[in-house]
Amino acid sequence: MLARSGLSVCVVDKDEFPSDTLSTHGIQPTGVQVLERLGVLDRILKVAPPVVRGRMIFDNHVAPIDDIVRVTGAPMVSARRVVLDEILVDTAAKAGVRVMTGTRVTGLVIDDGRVAGVETPAGTLRASLVVGADGTRSVVAKEAGAKEYQPTANGRIFMWAYYEGDPTNGEAWIGKIDDHAYLVMPTDAGLSLVGACPSVDRRDEVRRDREGVYEAGIRAWPELADALSGMRRDGSVLTMANLHGYFRESAGPGWVLVGDAGHFKDPTPGQGIADALRQAEKLAPAIEKALGGAKRPDDVLAEWWRWRDEDAWEMYWFAHDAGAAGPAPPFLSEAQREIAADPALTEALFRIFNHELRPSEVFTPAFSMRTLAKALRRQRGKRRAIVDEVATVAREEVRRRRTARRGFGRPPAGAPRG
C-alpha cells in the first residue's frame, strides 16, 4: 500500500519465502475483502477454495450459515501461511518494495530519542519510520520499550493437523463441544485444517502425549470422527500453548506496531489475519499523512493507535470469553441454544466474527434478560449456578466498560501490565 502511494519502503524478514509459521490461518470475509483490494485474492483463490457455507456447533445445537457471501459480502478463505505469505511478499516486491529476506533485525537506530532505522547483520537501515509487523515476539516492540496492558491468559491449547480431503464438503465448522473447541475448513493443496483444542489445564498431558490428546479430541465429536474416517493425515499434530492476550503501546517517536506485534487476542474466533489486514489498510494512509508534512506526525500515529484499541476492545473480550476453558456454563449454554434456534441471531453472531457488529449490539441487556428467564425455567436444578454466572458476567462487563471510558490508545491508569 505504501509503495503504491510512492513511499520508499523496505521489508526486512528473518525468514526466506516460501516458509511456514504456526497459524490456523482462517481469514474472515472482512480480511478477504482487503486482499481483494490489494489485488492478490485471485492468486490465492487459485490454490485455496472460497468457503461460502459454515456451521457453528454448540454441543447439541447447530447454527448453519448457508450463504456467507450474502451475509458478509465475501467468502472466508483459508490458505496456509507457506502459500499466503509468499504471495504477499511477491506482491510487495512487484509494487516496488525492497524486500530483504533472510535478514534478522537485531536492534533499533535511535537518534535524539527517536527511532531512525534498524540494525541488521547486513548493516544499518535508516528510515523515517519503523513499522513493527513482527508478531507476538516483536523485536521492534521490545527495543522500543512498548509495554503491555490488559493482559489475559488463554484458556485453550490450540492443536491442529492437516488431512487429505475435505470432511466439511466445503464448509467452515466452528464449534464448542464439551471441553473442546473446534475449527475445521478446507485449505490449499487439497488439504483441510482440523483443529481440536482442549482446555489449557491439560498442558502437561499434551506434553506427554500430543498425538493421543489430539486423537481423543477428534473422537469427542463423533460427526467429525466419522467425516475423517478413511482420510489420510498429512504431517504431525501442531500446537500453540504458551499464549496470552494483550494490548501493547503501539506508537511512539519514529515507530508504530501493527498486527500481533501490537495486539493479540485469543485465537478461538479466528481474528488474527483479518485484524492485521484491516489494521494495515487503516495504518497506510496514516503513515502517508504523518510522513507527508503533518505538523505533529507522532500525533497522527497515536490517533491510529487509539482507533486500533477502540476497534479491538469488544472483540478482545469476546474472544477471551469464547476461548474460556471447560464446557459452556449453564447461562452461556442457554444463550447458545437461543442463537442456534434463531437464524437472525445466527447471522448476527457471524457478523460479530466478521467485525461488522460489536458484541454489545447483539447481546443486549434485553437479550440477556430473556435468556436468563429461559435458563431459570429450563434448568431448574442449576438455578444457583445460573444466578452466580450472570452476576460474574455482569461485574466483569461493568469493569470492562469503565476501563473503556477512560480512553483508548494508552494504557489505562492502574491497568495491569505485562
Secondary structure, DSSP 8 states (H G I E B T S, - for coil): -TTTTT---EEE-SS-SS---S---EE-HHHHHHHHHHT-HHHHHTTS--B-EEEEEETTEEEEES-HHHHHSS-BEE--HHHHHHHHHHHHHHTT-EEE-S----EEEEETTEEEEEEETTEEEE-S-EEE---TT-HHHHHHT--EEEEEE--B-EEEEEEES-TTSSEEEEEEETTEEEEEEE-STTEEEEEEE-BGGGHHHHHH-HHHHHHHHHHTSHHHHHHHTT--EEEEEEEE-S-EEEEE--EETTEEE-GGGTEE--STT--HHHHHHHHHHHHHHHHHHHHTT-SSHHHHHHHHHHHHHHHHHHHHHHHHHHT-SSS--HHHHHHHHHHHH-HHHHHHHHHHHTTSS-HHHHS-HHHHHHHHHHHHHH-GGGHHHHHHHHHHHHHHHHHHHHHHHT-SSS--TT----
